[in-house]
């Protein structure tokens, strides 16, 4: 007897495709980006941080994963645009006004900027994430530095308009596309799993900013729940080890595009890679 769920995912895998899009960058030091870096007895070193969003082409339609930082959010933190996220989408043939599906992995400024550019889109976010950033805790300095008030208000407007969808732990978005809440970095930090013809892709977003976090067990500096962050590392390790995931895509590592085949030509030369 065939498994209809398995068959549907196999069919989806033949058509699903993931595009990794770099839109920004900055330079820093390991002591800035890793939690309590000094305890590891390793030298402080310069480290880059690249900024990405992700595009999923599926049989069910176009899905945008995160919307990057806005001009205001980037300027407030001296971040460098390589291309504005909405311009990048248009270059790739996606008009934000055409209401593609939008998945928000978490509500930091570099992941929910530009939501106003998607006036008709349904937006999906973990309920724990939505709840936290409306709890009053978001006004505390250790959390507030990572958000823009206007962007949190945009998220609330989307909910008031009936366009916000939330989930508790896991949600199937389309055949072969699933969101999974892992927490840690933020209470509702989520990853996105995509079945493709080249294997299953885990868009880790900020569950793993850098591959060094995953490889050496060194958490990122900004964390809401440290045990949950470690548990997220363990989950992704297990998913790779047991074959559930073939391609682990980090949230900010500068090596990401080269790991997956940086595309030198096309509409965004040197700023994309593709899986599937």
PADO-33971 format. One record per residue (C-alpha): residue number from 1; residue in one letter; x, y, z. Coordinates in pm, whole numbers, padded with zeros to 5 digits, always signed. Example, Ala and Ser with C-alpha at 12.3 -4.5 7.8 and 13.67 -1.06 7.14 Angstrom:
BEGIN
1	a	+01230	-00450	+00780
2	s	+01367	-00106	+00714
***
This chain:
BEGIN
1	x	+00000	+00000	+00000
2	x	+00137	+00343	-00090
3	x	+00164	+00626	+00159
4	x	-00024	+00928	+00018
5	x	+00172	+01174	+00234
6	x	+00503	+01026	+00118
7	x	+00386	+01028	-00243
8	x	+00280	+01393	-00218
9	x	+00616	+01492	-00073
10	x	+00800	+01299	-00344
11	x	+00600	+01480	-00610
12	x	+00666	+01814	-00440
13	x	+01037	+01740	-00417
14	x	+01053	+01719	-00794
15	x	+00932	+02079	-00827
16	x	+01039	+02263	-00510
17	x	+01341	+02488	-00545
18	x	+01519	+02710	-00291
19	x	+01706	+03029	-00377
20	x	+01937	+03182	-00116
21	x	+01959	+03559	-00161
22	x	+02223	+03777	+00004
23	x	+02115	+04139	+00042
24	x	+02349	+04286	+00304
25	x	+02671	+04250	+00501
26	x	+02874	+04385	+00792
27	x	+03202	+04322	+00969
28	x	+03257	+04248	+01338
29	x	+03455	+04030	+01578
30	x	+03388	+03690	+01728
31	x	+03367	+03843	+02075
32	x	+03067	+04044	+01949
33	x	+02875	+03762	+01786
34	x	+02934	+03464	+02018
35	x	+02805	+03438	+02374
36	x	+03084	+03471	+02633
37	x	+03351	+03408	+02369
38	x	+03627	+03444	+02627
39	x	+03540	+03117	+02803
40	x	+03660	+02912	+02504
41	x	+04021	+03026	+02532
42	x	+04032	+03108	+02163
43	x	+04162	+03433	+02011
44	x	+03925	+03707	+01911
45	x	+03918	+03739	+01533
46	x	+03739	+03948	+01272
47	x	+03425	+03786	+01134
48	x	+03183	+03889	+00864
49	x	+02808	+03865	+00889
50	x	+02600	+03835	+00574
51	x	+02227	+03894	+00556
52	x	+01995	+03667	+00360
53	x	+01637	+03595	+00278
54	x	+01517	+03285	+00099
55	x	+01279	+03216	-00187
56	x	+01094	+02888	-00232
57	x	+00938	+02805	-00567
58	x	+00677	+02535	-00515
59	x	+00389	+02382	-00704
60	x	+00162	+02570	-00462
61	x	+00319	+02905	-00551
62	x	+00598	+03138	-00448
63	x	+00700	+03148	-00082
64	x	+00924	+03421	+00063
65	x	+01108	+03329	+00383
66	x	+01183	+03647	+00581
67	x	+01185	+03995	+00432
68	x	+01524	+04135	+00532
69	x	+01602	+04462	+00703
70	x	+01441	+04787	+00596
71	x	+01625	+05103	+00498
72	x	+01553	+05246	+00843
73	x	+01646	+04930	+01033
74	x	+01971	+04897	+00843
75	x	+02064	+05263	+00881
76	x	+01996	+05255	+01255
77	x	+02262	+04984	+01288
78	x	+02508	+05092	+01015
79	x	+02439	+04783	+00806
80	x	+02542	+04774	+00440
81	x	+02290	+04698	+00168
82	x	+02416	+04506	-00133
83	x	+02065	+04521	-00279
84	x	+01737	+04615	-00116
85	x	+01532	+04298	-00051
86	x	+01231	+04422	-00249
87	x	+01457	+04510	-00543
88	x	+01615	+04165	-00522
89	x	+01273	+04000	-00532
90	x	+01170	+04199	-00836
91	x	+01498	+04111	-01009
92	x	+01409	+03745	-00949
93	x	+01063	+03792	-01097
94	x	+00866	+03822	-00773
95	x	+00651	+04130	-00714
96	x	+00588	+04169	-00338
97	x	+00252	+04329	-00419
98	x	+00141	+04008	-00592
99	x	+00086	+03853	-00247
100	x	+00336	+03569	-00231
101	x	+00323	+03358	+00084
102	x	+00554	+03504	+00352
103	x	+00709	+03295	+00630
104	x	+00869	+03480	+00923
105	x	+01129	+03277	+01111
106	x	+01144	+03536	+01391
107	x	+01068	+03903	+01446
108	x	+01412	+04066	+01457
109	x	+01466	+04374	+01243
110	x	+01667	+04190	+00977
111	x	+01392	+03935	+00921
112	x	+01068	+04139	+00926
113	x	+01170	+04467	+00768
114	x	+00969	+04555	+00456
115	x	+00652	+04367	+00551
116	x	+00454	+04670	+00435
117	x	+00576	+04591	+00081
118	x	+00357	+04275	+00091
119	x	+00009	+04429	+00133
120	x	-00188	+04121	+00033
121	x	+00032	+03841	+00157
122	x	-00054	+03587	+00421
123	x	+00221	+03592	+00684
124	x	+00302	+03288	+00898
125	x	+00489	+03305	+01229
126	x	+00512	+03086	+01540
127	x	+00251	+03179	+01800
128	x	+00523	+03197	+02066
129	x	+00703	+03459	+01860
130	x	+00391	+03668	+01803
131	x	+00303	+03647	+02172
132	x	+00648	+03740	+02301
133	x	+00680	+04057	+02096
134	x	+00341	+04174	+02222
135	x	+00400	+04084	+02587
136	x	+00570	+04401	+02708
137	x	+00900	+04214	+02740
138	x	+00998	+04355	+02400
139	x	+01054	+04694	+02568
140	x	+01347	+04559	+02774
141	x	+01678	+04684	+02638
142	x	+01829	+04337	+02588
143	x	+01544	+04249	+02352
144	x	+01447	+04587	+02211
145	x	+01784	+04649	+02045
146	x	+01703	+04375	+01792
147	x	+01368	+04511	+01675
148	x	+01209	+04817	+01522
149	x	+00887	+04934	+01687
150	x	+00731	+05026	+01353
151	x	+00796	+04676	+01221
152	x	+00635	+04510	+01522
153	x	+00340	+04741	+01466
154	x	+00328	+04628	+01102
155	x	+00302	+04270	+01227
156	x	+00011	+04370	+01452
157	x	-00163	+04542	+01159
158	x	-00128	+04227	+00954
159	x	-00293	+04033	+01234
160	x	-00574	+04290	+01260
161	x	-00631	+04253	+00886
162	x	-00671	+03878	+00924
163	x	-00357	+03795	+00726
164	x	-00146	+03653	+01011
165	x	-00135	+03276	+01057
166	x	+00028	+03127	+01366
167	x	+00127	+02775	+01467
168	x	+00244	+02609	+01787
169	x	+00519	+02361	+01700
170	x	+00504	+02255	+01335
171	x	+00301	+02348	+01028
172	x	+00291	+02221	+00671
173	x	+00296	+02525	+00446
174	x	+00276	+02346	+00112
175	x	+00358	+01994	-00006
176	x	+00719	+01937	+00094
177	x	+00748	+02268	+00285
178	x	+00723	+02275	+00666
179	x	+00790	+02524	+00946
180	x	+00922	+02395	+01277
181	x	+00959	+02605	+01592
182	x	+01286	+02548	+01777
183	x	+01310	+02857	+02000
184	x	+01639	+02959	+02158
185	x	+01750	+03274	+01977
186	x	+01395	+03403	+02026
187	x	+01097	+03223	+02183
188	x	+00944	+03139	+01847
189	x	+01256	+03102	+01633
190	x	+01163	+02867	+01351
191	x	+01335	+02673	+01078
192	x	+01191	+02586	+00738
193	x	+01231	+02240	+00583
194	x	+01199	+02205	+00207
195	x	+01200	+01878	+00015
196	x	+01370	+01919	-00324
197	x	+01497	+01693	-00600
198	x	+01845	+01738	-00450
199	x	+01737	+01640	-00099
200	x	+01580	+01813	+00198
201	x	+01695	+02165	+00276
202	x	+01689	+02307	+00630
203	x	+01671	+02684	+00623
204	x	+01807	+02725	+00975
205	x	+01776	+03103	+00982
206	x	+01905	+03220	+01320
207	x	+01878	+02882	+01486
208	x	+02230	+02866	+01339
209	x	+02374	+03203	+01243
210	x	+02715	+03053	+01161
211	x	+02831	+02702	+01080
212	x	+03084	+02744	+01362
213	x	+02790	+02744	+01605
214	x	+02678	+02409	+01470
215	x	+03025	+02256	+01439
216	x	+03180	+02379	+01766
217	x	+02872	+02421	+01989
218	x	+02923	+02796	+02042
219	x	+02596	+02986	+02088
220	x	+02525	+03324	+01936
221	x	+02550	+03628	+02162
222	x	+02181	+03717	+02160
223	x	+01965	+03444	+02305
224	x	+01628	+03431	+02479
225	x	+01658	+03069	+02602
226	x	+02005	+02913	+02607
227	x	+01896	+02551	+02674
228	x	+01652	+02578	+02382
229	x	+01929	+02711	+02159
230	x	+02148	+02412	+02249
231	x	+01851	+02181	+02186
232	x	+01812	+02339	+01843
233	x	+02177	+02263	+01769
234	x	+02118	+01903	+01876
235	x	+01808	+01870	+01661
236	x	+01982	+01997	+01349
237	x	+02284	+01774	+01417
238	x	+02049	+01475	+01443
239	x	+01856	+01567	+01129
240	x	+02176	+01586	+00927
241	x	+02322	+01270	+01083
242	x	+02017	+01052	+01023
243	x	+01956	+01174	+00669
244	x	+01643	+01381	+00726
245	x	+01835	+01687	+00603
246	x	+02090	+01692	+00322
247	x	+02150	+02067	+00301
248	x	+02188	+02288	+00610
249	x	+02162	+02657	+00525
250	x	+02286	+02900	+00791
251	x	+02127	+03233	+00870
252	x	+02430	+03463	+00837
253	x	+02751	+03273	+00756
254	x	+02956	+03441	+00477
255	x	+03050	+03097	+00339
256	x	+02687	+03008	+00267
257	x	+02661	+03105	-00099
258	x	+02990	+02936	-00188
259	x	+02883	+02616	-00010
260	x	+02583	+02590	-00237
261	x	+02726	+02724	-00561
262	x	+02727	+03103	-00586
263	x	+02566	+03206	-00916
264	x	+02804	+03446	-01090
265	x	+02566	+03569	-01359
266	x	+02192	+03624	-01389
267	x	+01980	+03903	-01243
268	x	+02175	+03927	-00913
269	x	+02536	+03837	-01001
270	x	+02722	+03684	-00708
271	x	+02435	+03726	-00462
272	x	+02241	+03401	-00497
273	x	+02272	+03023	-00481
274	x	+02011	+02763	-00564
275	x	+01917	+02417	-00437
276	x	+01677	+02193	-00626
***
